């Protein structure tokens, strides 16, 4: 495996090269070497100049390279021309990312999304597989077998794409039902977003006491995972761990992951996780913000989370606020848990006022009232006192509070007697 890294003449973009190398390693490839190429303007035939193509051909022949990976987006004709000139397989950055996604997808939805993106990418490259067949053109009766095979493949591929889109629409409707249920109960959603390998899954596990897969590699997890967090002063929230972003994220992937990314677009708060130990974190934040704008999530409030402070010398856990007292960022370590309480405090501040807390006495003859509190609220404390009934300390959202106050019968009278001054 040989890596080919094009760059502008004035900037070698070494950080882009290191990221590309990490992508190749994440895909499980054996990288034997790297060739850089200064490109002012991409050429239509090879993307590279003819002199550079000859130089690459020498390296491929000497090192017995069978696959060449290019850190750019190649047109189908450029891939085909390079393969003919270099006598090896040629893939671009988009194909590499799609391959990583295919390896990491675990859920049914994730596999459907990745397959759709792969087929949409493949649809422009079918011609490459049939160049060994005759492809005559000129009119009726002159079509060769290669062209007939291509038409058959395109038709089968188009049918498969339509089927995948229909199945993903069904998954999206199911997600919408769950989302509407949360909105009816006014349970806010907090989505973790950020550059890939910033530590989102590790932070998710720490915040929810879960065990989702987390690893020090690009795109370790793809499937959106959601967990409810209880015990906050603001009431329960739903935390969503989403797919990581990367520069030049293929548009086919963005389109295919529309249902997953909708959780980000419809969230009440985004936790933008940043690797504080990465010298290029400002640039990567800009890349994430660009993708958020592309999917229509740029209107969602953002709380920046500076993660991995354990890798930064003299970087304490802290909470930063602006002049109006709004929390703008939290510095913490998801690995050690240092500063995690500050993040929970920041989330509580963001959602203050969305929930109300009641301390109520529920007589033993009103078990339905107690059941209502357990069903619609979060019980912080509950004690049974002989002769008085249950003493319940509960938090509930505004919608559930309105339902509580609207109860009729004995339950309604009991509630109104206790909440008359609230």
C-alpha positions in Angstrom: 0.0 0.0 0.0 1.4 3.4 -1.1 0.0 6.7 0.0 0.0 9.7 -2.3 -0.5 13.1 -0.7 -1.1 16.1 -3.0 -0.7 19.6 -1.4 -0.6 23.2 -2.5 2.9 24.4 -3.5 3.0 26.9 -0.6 1.8 24.6 2.1 2.8 20.9 2.6 -0.1 20.4 5.0 1.8 17.8 7.1 -1.1 17.5 9.5 -3.4 16.5 6.6 -0.8 13.8 5.7 -0.6 12.4 9.3 -4.4 12.3 9.4 -4.5 10.4 6.1 -1.9 7.9 7.4 -4.0 7.4 10.5 -7.1 6.8 8.3 -5.2 4.1 6.4 -4.0 2.4 9.6 -7.6 2.6 11.0 -8.7 0.7 7.8 -6.3 -2.0 8.7 -4.0 -1.3 5.7 -0.2 -2.0 5.5 1.4 1.3 4.5 4.8 0.8 2.9 5.5 4.4 1.9 4.3 7.9 1.2 4.8 10.1 -1.8 3.9 13.8 -1.8 3.0 15.9 -4.8 2.9 19.7 -5.1 -0.3 20.5 -7.0 -1.2 24.0 -8.0 -4.1 23.1 -10.2 -5.5 19.5 -10.6 -5.1 18.1 -14.1 -8.1 16.6 -15.9 -6.4 13.4 -17.0 -4.5 12.2 -14.0 -5.1 14.9 -11.4 -1.3 15.0 -11.2 1.2 16.1 -13.9 2.6 13.5 -16.3 6.1 13.8 -14.7 4.8 13.0 -11.2 2.9 10.1 -12.6 6.1 8.7 -14.1 7.8 9.2 -10.7 5.0 7.4 -8.9 5.1 4.6 -11.5 8.8 4.0 -10.7 8.1 3.8 -7.0 5.2 1.4 -7.6 7.3 -0.9 -9.7 10.3 -0.9 -7.4 8.3 -1.5 -4.2 5.9 -4.0 -5.8 2.9 -1.9 -4.8 -0.6 -3.3 -5.7 -2.8 -0.5 -4.2 -2.3 3.3 -4.3 -4.3 5.6 -2.0 -4.7 9.3 -3.0 -5.5 11.9 -0.3 -7.9 13.7 -2.6 -11.2 13.2 -4.4 -10.5 11.7 -7.9 -13.0 11.7 -10.7 -13.8 8.2 -12.1 -11.8 8.9 -15.3 -8.8 10.0 -13.3 -8.9 6.8 -11.3 -9.1 4.8 -14.5 -6.2 6.7 -16.2 -4.0 6.3 -13.1 -4.7 2.6 -12.9 -3.7 2.1 -16.5 -0.6 4.2 -16.1 0.6 2.7 -12.8 -0.6 -0.9 -13.3 -2.1 -1.0 -9.8 -5.4 -0.4 -8.1 -6.1 3.3 -7.3 -8.5 4.6 -4.6 -9.2 8.1 -3.4 -9.9 9.5 0.1 -13.7 9.0 -0.3 -13.4 5.3 -1.0 -11.1 4.9 2.0 -13.5 6.6 4.4 -16.4 4.6 3.0 -14.4 1.4 3.6 -13.8 2.3 7.2 -17.4 3.1 7.8 -18.3 -0.3 6.3 -16.0 -2.0 8.7 -17.3 -0.2 11.8 -21.1 -0.2 11.2 -22.8 -2.5 13.7 -26.5 -1.6 13.8 -29.0 -2.4 11.1 -29.5 1.3 10.4 -25.8 2.0 10.2 -25.2 -0.9 7.8 -28.0 0.4 5.5 -26.6 3.9 5.6 -23.1 2.8 4.7 -24.3 0.5 1.9 -26.3 3.3 0.4 -23.3 5.7 0.5 -21.1 3.0 -1.1 -23.6 2.3 -3.9 -24.1 6.0 -4.7 -20.3 6.4 -4.9 -20.0 3.2 -7.0 -22.6 4.3 -9.5 -20.2 6.7 -11.2 -17.4 4.0 -11.3 -19.1 1.0 -12.9 -17.4 1.5 -16.2 -14.0 0.5 -14.7 -15.1 -3.1 -14.1 -16.0 -3.8 -17.7 -13.3 -2.2 -19.8 -12.1 -5.7 -20.9 -15.4 -6.2 -22.7 -16.3 -4.8 -26.2 -18.2 -1.5 -25.9 -19.1 -0.5 -29.5 -21.3 2.4 -30.0 -23.1 3.9 -33.0 -26.8 3.0 -33.0 -29.3 0.1 -32.9 -27.7 -3.3 -33.3 -24.2 -2.0 -32.6 -24.2 -2.1 -28.8 -21.5 -4.4 -27.5 -21.8 -6.9 -24.6 -19.8 -4.6 -22.3 -22.3 -1.8 -22.7 -25.2 -4.2 -22.2 -23.6 -5.5 -18.9 -23.1 -1.9 -17.7 -26.7 -1.1 -18.3 -27.8 -4.2 -16.4 -25.5 -3.3 -13.5 -26.8 0.3 -13.4 -30.4 -1.0 -13.3 -29.7 -3.4 -10.5 -27.8 -0.8 -8.6 -30.5 1.8 -9.0 -33.1 -0.8 -7.7 -31.0 -1.5 -4.7 -30.5 2.2 -3.9 -34.3 2.7 -4.1 -34.8 -0.2 -1.7 -32.3 1.1 0.8 -33.8 4.6 0.7 -37.2 3.1 1.4 -35.9 1.1 4.4 -34.0 4.1 5.8 -37.2 6.2 5.5 -38.9 3.6 7.6 -36.1 3.9 10.2 -36.4 7.7 10.1 -40.1 7.5 10.8 -39.4 5.3 13.8 -36.8 7.8 15.1 -39.4 10.6 14.6 -41.9 8.8 16.7 -39.4 8.5 19.6 -38.3 12.1 19.1 -41.9 13.4 19.2 -42.5 11.3 22.4 -39.6 13.0 24.1 -40.8 16.4 22.9 -44.2 15.8 24.3 -42.7 15.1 27.7 -40.3 18.0 27.2 -37.3 15.8 27.9 -34.3 17.7 26.3 -31.8 16.0 24.1 -28.1 16.7 24.4 -26.0 15.5 21.4 -22.3 14.9 21.5 -20.6 16.2 18.4 -17.0 16.7 17.4 -14.0 15.7 15.3 -13.4 12.0 15.1 -11.2 10.7 17.9 -11.9 13.7 20.2 -13.2 11.4 22.9 -16.9 11.6 22.5 -17.7 7.9 23.2 -15.4 7.9 26.3 -17.2 11.0 27.6 -20.6 9.4 26.8 -19.6 6.3 28.8 -18.5 8.4 31.7 -21.6 10.5 31.7 -24.1 7.6 31.4 -22.1 4.8 33.1 -22.4 2.8 29.9 -19.9 0.6 28.0 -20.3 1.6 24.4 -17.2 0.9 22.2 -14.5 3.5 22.5 -11.0 3.3 21.1 -8.1 5.6 20.2 -8.7 5.5 16.5 -10.7 7.4 13.8 -14.4 6.5 13.5 -14.3 4.0 16.4 -18.0 4.1 16.6 -20.6 5.0 14.0 -24.0 4.1 15.4 -25.9 6.7 17.3 -26.4 5.6 20.9 -28.9 7.3 23.3 -29.1 7.1 27.1 -31.2 8.9 29.6 -29.5 10.7 32.5 -31.4 11.1 35.7 -30.4 12.8 38.9 -29.7 16.3 37.5 -31.2 19.3 39.3 -32.9 20.3 36.0 -34.5 16.9 35.6 -33.8 14.0 33.1 -32.0 14.6 29.8 -31.3 12.3 26.9 -27.7 12.1 25.8 -26.9 11.1 22.2 -23.5 10.0 21.0 -23.2 10.7 17.3 -20.7 9.8 14.5 -17.5 11.9 14.5 -16.7 14.4 11.7 -13.6 14.8 9.6 -12.4 17.2 7.0 -13.7 16.5 3.5 -16.4 14.2 4.8 -17.9 12.6 1.6 -21.2 14.2 0.7 -22.7 10.7 0.0 -22.0 9.8 3.6 -23.6 13.0 4.9 -26.7 12.3 2.8 -26.9 8.6 3.8 -26.5 9.4 7.5 -29.4 12.0 7.3 -31.5 10.0 9.8 -28.7 9.8 12.3 -27.6 13.4 11.9 -31.2 14.5 12.5 -30.7 13.7 16.2 -28.0 16.4 16.0 -30.1 18.9 14.1 -33.1 18.5 16.5 -31.1 18.5 19.7 -31.7 21.1 22.4 -28.0 21.4 23.1 -24.8 20.3 21.4 -21.7 19.4 23.4 -18.9 20.1 21.0 -16.1 17.8 22.2 -12.6 19.1 21.4 -9.3 17.4 21.9 -7.4 20.1 24.0 -4.1 18.3 23.5 -4.4 18.6 19.7 -2.4 21.6 18.3 -4.8 21.7 15.3 -8.0 21.7 17.4 -9.1 25.2 16.3 -9.0 24.1 12.6 -10.9 20.9 13.5 -13.6 22.9 15.3 -14.1 24.9 12.2 -14.5 21.7 10.2 -17.1 20.5 12.6 -19.0 23.8 12.4 -19.0 23.6 8.6 -20.6 20.1 8.7 -23.1 21.3 11.3 -24.1 24.1 9.0 -24.4 21.7 6.1 -26.8 19.5 7.9 -28.8 22.5 9.3 -27.7 22.2 12.9 -25.9 25.5 13.1 -28.9 27.1 15.0 -28.6 24.7 18.0 -26.9 26.1 21.1 -23.4 24.8 21.6 -21.4 24.2 24.7 -17.7 23.5 24.0 -16.1 20.7 26.0 -12.3 20.8 26.1 -11.4 17.2 26.6 -8.2 15.3 27.4 -6.8 18.0 29.8 -4.9 15.1 31.3 -2.5 15.3 28.3 -2.0 19.0 28.6 0.5 20.3 31.2 -1.0 22.7 33.8 -4.5 22.5 32.4 -7.0 22.3 35.3 -10.6 21.4 35.1 -12.6 24.6 34.8 -15.9 26.2 33.7 -15.9 29.3 31.6 -18.8 31.8 31.4 -19.3 34.9 29.2 -20.3 38.4 30.4 -23.9 37.5 30.7 -23.2 34.5 32.9 -23.9 31.8 30.2 -21.5 28.8 30.4 -19.5 28.7 27.1 -17.0 25.9 27.7 -15.9 23.2 30.2 -12.4 21.8 30.5 -12.3 18.2 31.7 -10.8 14.7 31.2 -13.3 12.1 30.1 -10.7 9.4 30.8 -10.2 10.2 34.4 -13.5 11.9 35.1 -11.8 15.1 36.3 -14.2 18.0 35.7 -17.2 15.9 34.9 -19.2 17.5 37.7 -18.6 20.8 36.1 -20.1 19.6 32.9 -23.2 18.3 34.7 -23.5 21.7 36.4 -23.2 23.5 33.0 -26.0 21.3 31.6 -28.2 22.0 34.6 -27.7 25.8 34.1 -28.7 25.5 30.4 -32.0 23.8 31.2 -33.0 25.6 34.4 -36.6 26.6 34.3 -37.7 23.6 32.2 -38.6 21.5 35.2 -40.3 22.1 38.6 -39.8 20.3 41.9 -42.6 19.4 44.2 -42.7 18.0 47.8 -46.1 16.4 48.1 -48.0 14.3 50.6 -49.9 11.4 49.0 -52.5 9.8 51.3 -52.7 6.0 51.2 -56.2 6.1 49.8 -54.9 7.9 46.6 -52.6 5.2 45.1 -53.4 6.5 41.6 -51.8 9.9 42.5 -48.6 8.2 43.6 -48.6 6.2 40.4 -49.0 9.4 38.4 -46.0 10.9 40.1 -43.9 7.8 39.4 -45.0 7.7 35.7 -44.6 11.4 34.9 -41.9 12.6 37.2 -38.4 11.7 38.5 -38.7 10.7 42.2 -35.8 12.1 44.2 -36.9 10.9 47.6 -39.9 9.0 49.0 -40.8 8.0 52.5 -43.8 6.4 54.1 -45.1 8.0 57.3 -47.7 6.1 59.3 -51.0 8.0 59.4 -49.9 10.5 56.8 -49.1 8.5 53.7 -46.2 8.9 51.3 -44.0 12.0 51.4 -42.7 12.4 47.8 -40.0 14.7 46.5 -40.3 14.7 42.7 -39.1 16.6 39.6 -41.2 16.9 36.5 -41.2 18.8 33.2 -43.6 21.7 32.6 -46.0 19.5 30.5 -46.3 16.9 33.3 -46.8 19.6 35.9 -49.7 21.0 33.9 -51.3 17.5 33.8 -50.7 17.2 37.5 -52.5 20.4 38.2 -55.4 19.4 35.9 -56.2 16.2 37.7 -59.8 15.8 38.7 -61.5 14.0 41.6 -59.9 13.4 45.0 -56.4 13.4 43.4 -57.0 16.8 41.9 -58.3 18.3 45.2 -55.4 16.9 47.1 -52.9 18.4 44.6 -54.6 21.8 44.5 -54.7 22.0 48.3 -50.9 21.6 48.4 -50.0 23.7 45.3 -52.4 26.6 45.9 -49.5 28.9 46.6 -47.1 27.6 43.9 
